[in-house]
Each structure stands twice: as structure tokens, then as C-alpha cells.
């Protein structure tokens, strides 16, 4: 064989070897974890390759698409939505989904991500459009549940599982926000005023209860003090009464003691008439006679006391005028005229 023939042979063997190497390289596929490869044979779906080492038939089999099986998060831009009370609000949503069937996600829809986005927007408008603004602001959980149910039903045939739908923000118009802020401020002021009034009311109630308890305790203390004082006075009077009766004093001593007590009786500004017991007049007669006898014995002069018998007063008492008592303008009932008792010699 000539040199030219050998060169051609070596070139042919090289081309065949290169073709075999390339073919073997294309027939081996290593699939990463949480990914799936869609394999077609002559343009028709053949199988789905899982994670690991896989072999394909060279030239006949080909990989159509690579699908990520991990859960993905998509944040959609704010969407204007009209509520049932004709107010336009802007709503931001976040969608969590996962591909469960790579073949359906590849062949049943051209772009499943765009389909999920558009379906979320339309479903959100339908759900929020049936609510008023106040209900929409306070019913996020209800809106999320409604969106998830609708999206699950629609995306099931696409091989997609919507795991969660969250509303990030609901932004009402600026004028509505100002009105809401004023309403919230008024509500806070009202609650503060109510709490302040309740505090003042409770404080006044406690003060009144404290004053009531203090007044009751003071009254009880005063009553007990008066009872003890009355008991002490009664005991003292009883002891004095017993002592006087035990000593058996005569009329002269009683008359002397009464004369000493008269200034104290007349000291009161309201005392105008003194009531002298009838028995005391006899003691005063004896006392005045004794004093007259002492005067005669000392100066040698006779002093005949002139007695003026006073008519008896009802109850065995005689009234003598002491200090001027303010007499009422109305005519009093007739009483016996007071009688002054004097002796020729002044009794001191």
C-alpha cells in the first residue's frame, strides 16, 4: 500500500473514532438533584429523566427541556383592583408554587409562569371586587384562601401546585388614607377620653368610700368616747351621792355649799332665774340667824331680822331673780312673782 493510501486510512479511522466519542458523550446524561429532563425520541415525548446517570440512544433521543422541581417564589407587581364600593386599591401579591409534573408543565402550557401570573391577577380582581374596602383590608386570610383554591383548580392540569398565596400590601387612594388616619385618630382620642373618665370616676368612688369609712370610724369613736364619759360622770355622781348620804350633812353645811356654788351657776350667759329648793330656805334662815347672833355678840347692837315669808311655789321651790334673761316678746304664761329674800344685816 502506498503512503497516500495509508494517510487516507488513518484519516478515516480518526473520523470514525471522533464520531464514536461524540456519540457516546451525547448518549450519557447526568441530571442534577431536584431537576428533570424531558426526553423526546424522533420529536415525540419519550420519558422524563430523574436525578443521576442516564443513557440516551444517540441521534434518536434528545433532551427537550430542563425543569426545576424546587418550590419557587414569584412577586408580582402591584395591580389596580376595584372594590365593591367603587374604590381603586393597589394590591401586591406573592405566589409560591412548585412543578409536580414536568411533562404537563412542558406540553400543556407554553409559559406556565406567565400563565400563573395572569391567573393570579384575574382571580384577585374577582375576589376583591366582591368586597368593600374595609372588608378587603381586614380579610387578607380569606382572600388568600380563595386565591389558593382557584389557582389549585386551574393549575392542576399544568402540572403545577400552588402552595401559598400572600398579599403583601393593599394600598388605598391617598384621600382614603387621610380619612382613615383621621378616623383612627378620633377613635384613639375617644378611647383615651373614656379611659380618663373611668379613671376619674374610679378615683372619686374610692375617695368617697374612704371618706365614708373615715366618717363611720370617727362617729363610732365619738360615740364610744361619749359613752365612756357618761359612764364616768354617772359613776362620779353616784360616788358623790353615796359620800354625801354617808356623811349625813346638816342644813347649815348644805346652805354654805350652795352659796359657794351660786356664782358658778350665774356664770352662764343664759342663766336668768335660779330655782332654790324649799328645804334650802330653812337652812338659809338658820344660817342667817347664826350670822346675826355673831354680829350681836361682837358689836352689842340688836339686829332684828325682818323676815318676809314668801308664798310657796309649786313643787316646793322658790324662785329668786339673779341675772337678766332675754324674755320673749310673746306674753309668757303667768308664774308666781319672784320674792327677794333679805335680812337686815347683809349676809356675806
C-alpha positions as CSV (number, residue, x, y, z in Angstrom):
1,X,0.0,0.0,0.0
2,X,1.3,3.4,-0.9
3,X,1.8,6.2,1.5
4,X,-1.2,8.1,0.2
5,X,-3.5,5.2,0.9
6,X,-2.2,4.9,4.5
7,X,-2.9,8.5,5.2
8,X,-6.4,8.2,3.9
9,X,-7.0,5.1,6.1
10,X,-5.7,6.9,9.2
11,X,-7.9,9.9,8.5
12,X,-10.9,7.7,8.1
13,X,-10.2,5.9,11.4
14,X,-9.8,9.2,13.1
15,X,-13.1,10.5,11.9
16,X,-14.8,7.3,13.0
17,X,-13.2,7.4,16.4
18,X,-14.3,11.0,16.8
19,X,-17.8,10.2,15.8
20,X,-17.9,7.3,18.3
21,X,-16.6,9.5,21.1
22,X,-19.1,12.3,20.4
23,X,-22.0,9.9,20.1
24,X,-21.1,8.2,23.4
25,X,-20.8,11.6,25.1
26,X,-24.3,12.6,23.8
27,X,-25.8,9.3,25.0
28,X,-24.8,9.9,28.6
29,X,-26.8,12.4,30.7
30,X,-26.1,13.3,34.4
31,X,-29.2,15.0,35.9
32,X,-28.7,17.2,39.0
33,X,-30.9,16.8,42.1
34,X,-34.4,18.5,42.0
35,X,-34.3,18.7,38.3
36,X,-36.0,16.7,35.5
37,X,-35.1,16.4,31.8
38,X,-37.8,15.9,29.2
39,X,-36.6,13.4,26.6
40,X,-38.1,13.1,23.1
41,X,-37.5,10.4,20.6
42,X,-37.8,11.5,17.0
43,X,-39.9,14.5,18.1
44,X,-42.2,12.6,20.4
45,X,-42.2,12.6,24.2
46,X,-40.3,9.5,25.4
47,X,-39.6,9.8,29.1
48,X,-38.6,12.1,31.9
49,X,-35.1,11.7,33.3
50,X,-34.6,11.9,37.1
51,X,-31.6,12.8,39.1
52,X,-28.5,10.7,38.4
53,X,-26.8,9.0,35.5
54,X,-29.0,8.3,32.5
55,X,-28.3,6.9,28.9
56,X,-29.9,8.0,25.7
57,X,-29.9,6.5,22.3
58,X,-27.6,8.5,20.2
59,X,-29.1,10.6,17.4
60,X,-32.6,9.3,18.1
61,X,-33.2,10.6,21.6
62,X,-32.9,14.3,22.5
63,X,-33.5,16.5,25.6
64,X,-36.5,18.8,25.0
65,X,-36.5,20.8,28.3
66,X,-34.9,21.0,31.7
67,X,-37.5,21.6,34.5
68,X,-36.6,22.8,38.0
69,X,-38.6,20.9,40.6
70,X,-37.9,23.2,43.6
71,X,-40.5,25.5,45.1
72,X,-40.3,28.9,43.6
73,X,-41.4,32.3,44.7
74,X,-42.7,34.9,42.3
75,X,-43.5,38.5,43.4
76,X,-46.0,40.2,41.0
77,X,-46.1,44.0,40.5
78,X,-48.9,46.0,42.1
79,X,-52.2,45.5,40.4
80,X,-55.1,48.0,40.5
81,X,-58.3,46.4,41.8
82,X,-61.8,48.0,42.1
83,X,-63.7,47.1,45.3
84,X,-67.5,46.7,45.6
85,X,-67.8,50.3,46.8
86,X,-66.1,51.6,43.7
87,X,-62.7,52.4,45.2
88,X,-59.4,51.6,43.4
89,X,-56.8,49.9,45.5
90,X,-53.4,48.7,44.6
91,X,-52.5,45.1,45.7
92,X,-49.1,43.4,45.8
93,X,-49.1,39.6,45.8
94,X,-46.5,36.9,46.3
95,X,-47.0,33.4,44.9
96,X,-45.3,30.2,46.0
97,X,-45.6,27.3,43.5
98,X,-43.9,24.0,42.6
99,X,-43.8,21.9,39.4
100,X,-45.2,18.4,40.2
101,X,-45.4,17.1,36.7
102,X,-42.6,18.2,34.3
103,X,-44.2,16.7,31.2
104,X,-47.5,18.6,31.8
105,X,-45.7,21.8,32.6
106,X,-43.8,21.4,29.3
107,X,-46.5,20.3,26.9
108,X,-49.8,21.6,28.4
109,X,-48.9,25.3,28.5
110,X,-46.3,27.4,26.6
111,X,-45.2,29.5,29.6
112,X,-46.6,28.3,32.9
113,X,-45.0,31.2,34.9
114,X,-46.8,33.8,32.8
115,X,-50.0,31.8,33.0
116,X,-49.8,31.7,36.8
117,X,-49.3,35.4,36.9
118,X,-52.2,36.3,34.7
119,X,-54.5,33.8,36.5
120,X,-53.5,35.3,39.9
121,X,-54.3,38.8,38.7
122,X,-57.7,37.9,37.4
123,X,-58.6,35.8,40.4
124,X,-57.5,38.6,42.7
125,X,-59.8,41.1,40.9
126,X,-62.7,38.7,41.2
127,X,-62.3,38.1,44.9
128,X,-61.5,41.6,46.0
129,X,-64.2,43.0,43.7
130,X,-66.9,41.3,45.7
131,X,-65.6,43.0,49.0
132,X,-65.8,46.6,50.1
133,X,-62.7,48.5,51.2
134,X,-63.0,47.9,54.9
135,X,-63.6,44.2,54.4
136,X,-60.7,43.9,51.9
137,X,-58.3,45.5,54.4
138,X,-59.3,43.2,57.3
139,X,-59.8,39.9,55.3
140,X,-56.4,39.0,54.0
141,X,-56.6,35.4,55.1
142,X,-60.0,35.0,53.4
143,X,-58.6,36.4,50.2
144,X,-55.5,34.2,50.4
145,X,-57.6,31.1,50.8
146,X,-59.9,32.0,47.9
147,X,-56.9,32.6,45.6
148,X,-55.3,29.4,46.6
149,X,-58.4,27.3,45.9
150,X,-58.9,28.9,42.4
151,X,-55.3,28.6,41.4
152,X,-55.1,25.0,42.5
153,X,-58.0,24.0,40.4
154,X,-56.7,25.9,37.3
155,X,-53.0,25.0,37.5
156,X,-53.6,21.3,38.3
157,X,-53.7,20.4,34.6
158,X,-50.5,22.4,34.0
159,X,-48.5,20.1,36.4
160,X,-48.1,23.0,38.9
161,X,-49.0,23.0,42.6
162,X,-49.7,26.5,44.1
163,X,-48.6,26.0,47.8
164,X,-49.2,29.5,49.1
165,X,-50.5,32.9,48.1
166,X,-49.8,36.0,50.2
167,X,-50.9,39.6,49.8
168,X,-48.0,41.9,50.7
169,X,-49.9,45.2,50.7
170,X,-53.2,46.8,50.0
171,X,-52.8,50.5,49.2
172,X,-56.0,52.6,49.1
173,X,-56.1,56.0,47.4
174,X,-54.3,58.9,49.2
175,X,-57.7,60.6,50.1
176,X,-59.0,57.4,51.6
177,X,-55.8,57.0,53.6
178,X,-56.1,60.6,55.0
179,X,-59.7,59.9,56.0
180,X,-58.7,56.6,57.6
181,X,-56.0,58.3,59.6
182,X,-58.4,61.0,60.9
183,X,-60.9,58.3,61.8
184,X,-58.2,56.3,63.7
185,X,-57.0,59.4,65.4
186,X,-60.6,60.3,66.5
187,X,-61.1,56.8,67.7
188,X,-57.9,56.9,69.8
189,X,-58.9,60.2,71.3
190,X,-62.3,58.8,72.2
191,X,-60.8,55.8,73.9
192,X,-58.3,58.0,75.8
193,X,-61.1,60.2,77.0
194,X,-63.2,57.2,78.1
195,X,-60.2,55.7,80.0
196,X,-59.5,59.1,81.6
197,X,-63.2,59.5,82.6
198,X,-63.2,55.9,84.0
199,X,-60.1,56.6,86.0
200,X,-61.5,59.8,87.4
201,X,-64.8,58.1,88.3
202,X,-63.0,55.2,90.0
203,X,-60.8,57.7,91.9
204,X,-63.8,59.6,93.1
205,X,-65.6,56.4,94.1
206,X,-62.6,55.3,96.1
207,X,-62.2,58.8,97.8
208,X,-65.9,58.8,98.7
209,X,-65.7,55.3,100.1
210,X,-62.6,56.3,102.1
211,X,-64.4,59.4,103.4
212,X,-67.4,57.3,104.3
213,X,-65.3,54.8,106.2
214,X,-63.4,57.6,108.0
215,X,-66.7,59.3,109.0
216,X,-68.1,56.0,110.3
217,X,-65.0,55.4,112.3
218,X,-65.0,58.9,113.7
219,X,-68.7,58.6,114.6
220,X,-68.0,55.3,116.3
221,X,-65.0,56.7,118.2
222,X,-67.1,59.8,119.3
223,X,-69.9,57.5,120.4
224,X,-67.6,55.3,122.4
225,X,-66.0,58.4,124.0
226,X,-69.3,59.9,125.0
227,X,-70.5,56.5,126.4
228,X,-67.3,56.2,128.4
229,X,-67.6,59.9,129.6
230,X,-71.2,59.4,130.6
231,X,-70.4,56.2,132.4
232,X,-67.5,58.1,134.2
233,X,-69.8,61.0,135.1
234,X,-72.5,58.6,136.3
235,X,-70.0,56.8,138.5
236,X,-68.6,60.0,139.9
237,X,-72.1,61.3,140.7
238,X,-73.0,58.0,142.3
239,X,-69.9,58.1,144.4
240,X,-70.5,61.8,145.5
241,X,-74.2,61.0,146.2
242,X,-73.2,58.0,148.3
243,X,-70.5,60.0,150.1
244,X,-72.9,62.8,150.9
245,X,-75.5,60.5,152.2
246,X,-72.9,58.6,154.2
247,X,-71.7,61.8,155.8
248,X,-75.2,63.0,156.7
249,X,-74.5,66.8,156.5
250,X,-76.8,69.3,158.3
251,X,-78.7,72.1,156.7
252,X,-76.2,74.8,157.6
253,X,-73.4,73.0,155.6
254,X,-75.7,72.5,152.6
255,X,-76.6,76.2,152.7
256,X,-73.0,77.2,152.8
257,X,-72.1,74.9,149.9
258,X,-75.0,76.2,147.9
259,X,-73.9,79.8,148.4
260,X,-70.5,78.9,147.2
261,X,-72.0,77.3,144.1
262,X,-74.3,80.2,143.2
263,X,-71.6,82.3,141.3
264,X,-70.8,79.3,139.1
265,X,-74.5,78.8,138.4
266,X,-74.8,82.5,137.5
267,X,-71.7,82.4,135.3
268,X,-73.6,81.2,132.2
269,X,-74.9,83.9,129.8
270,X,-78.3,82.2,129.6
271,X,-79.0,81.9,133.3
272,X,-81.6,84.4,134.4
273,X,-83.7,82.6,137.1
274,X,-82.4,80.4,139.8
275,X,-84.6,77.7,141.4
276,X,-83.9,77.3,145.1
277,X,-85.3,74.3,146.8
278,X,-87.8,75.0,149.7
279,X,-85.7,73.0,152.1
280,X,-82.8,75.3,151.4
281,X,-84.7,78.4,152.7
282,X,-84.9,76.9,156.1
283,X,-81.2,76.2,156.1
284,X,-80.7,79.8,155.0
285,X,-82.9,81.1,157.9
286,X,-80.8,79.1,160.3
287,X,-77.6,80.3,158.7
288,X,-78.7,84.0,158.7
289,X,-79.7,83.7,162.3
290,X,-76.4,82.3,163.2
291,X,-74.6,85.1,161.4
292,X,-76.9,87.7,163.1
293,X,-76.1,86.2,166.5
294,X,-72.4,86.5,165.8
295,X,-72.9,90.2,164.8
296,X,-74.7,91.0,168.1
297,X,-72.2,89.3,170.2
298,X,-69.4,91.3,168.7
299,X,-70.9,94.9,168.5
300,X,-73.5,94.9,171.2
301,X,-76.2,96.0,168.8
302,X,-79.5,94.3,168.3
303,X,-80.4,93.3,164.9
304,X,-83.9,92.1,164.5
305,X,-84.0,90.4,161.1
306,X,-87.1,91.2,159.2
307,X,-88.5,88.1,157.6
308,X,-90.8,88.1,154.7
309,X,-92.5,84.9,154.3
310,X,-92.7,84.1,150.7
311,X,-95.7,82.2,149.3
312,X,-94.9,78.6,148.5
313,X,-94.2,77.9,144.8
314,X,-95.5,74.7,143.1
315,X,-93.0,71.8,143.6
316,X,-91.7,73.1,146.9
317,X,-89.3,75.6,145.3
318,X,-88.9,79.4,145.4
319,X,-87.5,81.5,142.5
320,X,-85.2,84.4,143.1
321,X,-84.1,86.7,140.4
322,X,-80.5,86.5,139.5
323,X,-79.4,87.8,136.1
324,X,-81.4,89.3,133.3
325,X,-82.6,86.5,130.9
326,X,-83.8,87.7,127.5
327,X,-87.6,87.4,127.7
328,X,-89.5,86.5,124.6
329,X,-91.7,89.2,123.1
330,X,-94.8,87.0,123.4
331,X,-96.7,87.1,126.7
332,X,-95.4,84.3,128.9
333,X,-97.7,82.2,131.0
334,X,-98.4,83.7,134.5
335,X,-95.9,82.4,137.0
336,X,-95.6,83.3,140.7
337,X,-93.8,86.5,141.3
338,X,-90.2,86.0,142.4
339,X,-89.6,87.0,146.0
340,X,-86.4,88.6,147.2
341,X,-85.2,87.4,150.5
342,X,-83.3,90.0,152.5
343,X,-82.1,90.3,156.0
344,X,-81.4,93.5,158.0
345,X,-77.8,92.5,158.1
346,X,-76.1,91.7,154.8
347,X,-75.2,88.1,154.6
348,X,-71.8,87.6,153.0
